């Protein structure tokens, strides 16, 4: 397979258990697999691809199963996390490599963590952005989410019923995405004390609490058009099916209950991101759950879309960590 130069950005379709995975590749050197979250695509790593390539790495950003030009199986059960791990393994093998460093954001952080947990033979280091690592354990996830919010409904519970969130989002994908991106960005999120966009009022919609009229600083009209165009073409079901498998994931990972991630690891969170504030206990547990942690950072005045909100900081931290990981090897 021909290798791209540092300045080339090459799109590929490679075989995977679901059929195909679309990826974007830039640079040569040790393989760094970048895994996006909801509701994004390979494009969320657009600032990292050239930076990692220039630093001497083979940076590869995938469209996760259900997104973009990757396959979108019809069965909801096809989106359980162990299936997505096997997609990641297939990408590494299709690129002619034996191992990779895996880095994920949002849902991609969970996928990256489980990839490293169950396939340490392939994934030799793991970087987590925005969502901390928390080992499998405790009650069934659906039971936990059902207890959150009192009379309001937590967004994860709202996403569970097939077709329900799609009915809200798909008539105006662009507007919904713009609202969600703004709701979770540091410069446009609702003021303290305003209704929380992570919850849905009885009989309401999630977008009722999204800010309107202003895009966050990291998102221009072109970026929004690209994201919206992909979801208008594919629909939202493939992406939402990730949420609909959380109980299945809990069952599938029973043998890994409480298991730490022992590979060299990295965490970067946003200081104003609910994912880090709600899961502060998970971060505090890192000496036990991430014994290989080499670098951990909370970026002040940063929201959820961390590698897009603060690309220069994230690139610097990533490259410093990658240098340590590859030098240790």
KANOR-V214126 format. One record per residue. SS is DSSP state (helix for helix, strand for strand, loop for the rest). OMEGA is omega in radians with two decimals (999 if undefined). NEAR is the number of other ideal C-beta (glycine too) atoms within 12 Angstrom. Layout:
BEGIN
ss->{SS/SS}
omega->{OMEGA/OMEGA}
near->{NEAR/NEAR}
END
This chain:
BEGIN
ss->{loop/loop/loop/loop/loop/loop/loop/loop/loop/strand/strand/strand/strand/strand/strand/strand/loop/loop/strand/strand/strand/strand/strand/strand/strand/strand/loop/loop/loop/strand/strand/strand/strand/strand/strand/loop/loop/loop/loop/loop/loop/helix/helix/helix/helix/helix/helix/helix/helix/helix/helix/helix/helix/helix/loop/loop/strand/strand/strand/strand/strand/strand/loop/loop/loop/loop/loop/loop/loop/loop/loop/loop/loop/loop/loop/helix/helix/helix/helix/loop/helix/helix/helix/helix/helix/helix/helix/helix/helix/helix/helix/helix/helix/helix/loop/loop/loop/loop/loop/strand/strand/strand/strand/strand/strand/loop/helix/helix/helix/helix/helix/helix/helix/helix/helix/helix/helix/helix/loop/loop/loop/loop/strand/strand/strand/strand/strand/strand/strand/loop/loop/loop/loop/loop/loop/loop/loop/loop/loop/loop/helix/helix/helix/helix/helix/helix/loop/loop/loop/loop/loop/loop/strand/strand/helix/helix/helix/helix/loop/loop/loop/loop/loop/helix/helix/helix/helix/helix/helix/helix/helix/helix/helix/helix/helix/helix/helix/helix/helix/helix/helix/helix/helix/loop/loop/loop/loop/loop/loop/loop/loop/loop/loop/loop/loop/loop/loop/loop/strand/strand/loop/loop/loop/loop/loop/helix/helix/helix/helix/loop/loop/loop/loop/loop/loop/loop/loop/loop/loop/loop/helix/helix/helix/helix/helix/helix/helix/helix/helix/helix/helix/helix/helix/helix/loop/loop/helix/helix/helix/helix/loop/loop/helix/helix/helix/helix/helix/helix/helix/helix/helix/helix/loop/helix/helix/helix/loop/loop/loop/loop/loop/loop/loop/strand/strand/strand/strand/strand/strand/strand/loop/loop/loop/helix/helix/helix/helix/helix/loop/helix/helix/helix/helix/helix/loop/helix/helix/helix/helix/loop/loop/loop/strand/strand/strand/strand/strand/strand/strand/loop/loop/loop/loop/loop/loop/helix/helix/helix/helix/loop/helix/helix/helix/helix/helix/helix/helix/helix/helix/helix/helix/helix/helix/helix/helix/helix/helix/helix/loop}
omega->{-3.14/-3.13/3.12/3.00/3.14/-3.05/3.13/2.96/-2.97/3.04/3.09/2.88/-3.12/-3.14/3.06/-3.11/3.13/-3.09/-3.14/2.97/3.03/3.12/3.06/-2.96/3.07/3.05/3.08/-3.12/3.10/-3.05/3.04/-3.11/-3.06/-3.01/-3.05/3.11/-3.10/-0.23/-3.00/3.13/3.07/-3.02/3.13/3.12/-3.06/3.13/-3.11/-3.08/-3.12/-3.13/3.12/3.10/-3.14/3.13/3.06/-3.14/3.03/-3.05/-3.09/3.10/-3.08/2.76/3.12/3.06/-3.12/-3.09/2.92/-3.10/3.02/-3.10/-3.14/3.12/-3.12/-3.04/3.09/-3.11/3.12/-3.06/3.07/-2.91/3.12/3.03/-3.13/3.03/-3.14/3.00/3.13/3.11/-3.13/3.10/3.13/-3.11/-3.13/3.11/3.07/-3.12/3.07/-3.09/-3.14/2.89/-3.07/-3.11/-3.11/3.09/3.08/3.07/3.10/3.08/3.06/3.14/3.11/-3.12/-3.13/3.05/3.13/-3.10/-3.01/3.11/3.12/3.08/-3.12/-3.01/-2.95/3.05/-3.04/3.07/-3.06/3.11/3.00/-3.09/-3.12/3.02/3.03/-3.10/3.06/3.12/3.09/-3.13/3.05/-3.07/-3.11/3.12/3.13/-3.08/-3.14/-3.12/-3.08/2.97/-3.14/-3.14/3.12/-3.09/3.08/-3.02/3.13/3.06/3.12/-3.11/-2.95/-3.03/-3.14/3.08/-3.05/3.11/3.09/-3.12/3.06/-2.95/-2.87/3.05/3.12/-3.08/-3.06/-3.14/-3.14/3.13/3.13/3.14/3.14/3.13/3.13/-3.08/-3.06/3.10/-3.03/-3.02/-3.10/-3.08/3.12/-3.13/3.07/-3.13/3.07/3.09/-3.03/-3.14/3.05/-3.10/-3.09/3.11/3.10/-3.14/-3.10/3.12/-3.13/-3.07/3.12/-3.07/3.13/3.00/-3.13/2.99/-3.10/3.05/3.04/-3.00/-3.04/-3.01/3.05/-3.07/3.12/3.12/-3.12/3.10/-3.12/3.12/-3.09/-3.13/3.12/-3.11/3.04/3.14/-3.01/-2.92/-3.04/-2.97/-3.14/3.13/-3.11/-3.14/3.05/3.12/-3.04/3.12/-3.06/3.07/3.10/3.09/3.14/3.10/-3.07/-3.05/-3.09/-3.13/-3.13/-3.11/3.11/-3.01/3.04/2.93/-3.00/3.13/2.99/-3.00/-3.12/2.97/3.00/3.11/3.07/-3.10/3.14/-3.13/3.11/3.14/-3.14/3.14/3.11/-3.07/3.13/3.12/3.10/3.10/3.13/-3.11/-3.05/3.09/3.10/-3.00/3.10/-3.09/3.10/-3.08/3.12/-3.00/3.13/-3.01/2.90/-3.10/-3.14/3.06/3.11/3.12/-2.97/-2.99/-2.73/-3.09/3.05/3.09/-3.04/-3.03/-3.10/3.11/-3.13/3.14/3.13/-3.12/3.13/-3.07/3.08/3.14/3.13/3.10/3.12/-3.10/-3.08/3.07/3.10/3.14/999}
near->{15/11/20/26/17/23/13/20/25/28/25/30/23/34/21/34/26/33/21/25/42/36/44/38/42/37/33/28/27/32/40/49/53/52/53/48/40/43/47/45/40/39/36/45/45/30/31/46/39/26/30/43/36/20/27/21/36/38/44/46/46/54/43/51/43/46/44/36/29/41/31/32/24/16/20/26/20/29/38/33/42/32/35/49/40/27/44/48/35/32/46/34/25/27/34/19/29/15/30/44/44/52/53/48/45/41/40/46/43/46/49/46/49/42/45/42/38/30/32/27/16/31/39/32/42/50/54/51/55/48/35/38/45/37/27/31/19/17/14/18/29/25/16/20/27/20/17/23/21/12/12/25/30/30/36/32/28/35/35/26/20/22/18/23/35/26/21/27/35/25/16/21/30/27/25/32/37/33/35/45/40/33/38/43/33/28/24/30/33/26/13/9/6/16/22/28/35/31/28/30/21/13/10/19/27/34/30/26/28/36/27/20/11/17/30/31/21/30/33/16/13/13/27/30/19/24/39/31/20/34/37/23/19/31/26/37/31/37/39/37/40/40/38/35/37/33/27/26/33/29/20/24/28/17/14/27/16/18/24/27/42/22/34/31/40/42/45/42/43/39/25/30/38/29/37/35/22/23/26/18/16/30/30/16/23/28/14/20/32/34/17/29/31/28/29/28/29/27/30/17/18/36/39/45/46/51/46/41/38/37/29/19/28/39/33/23/33/41/34/22/36/42/26/22/32/26/14/16/14}
END
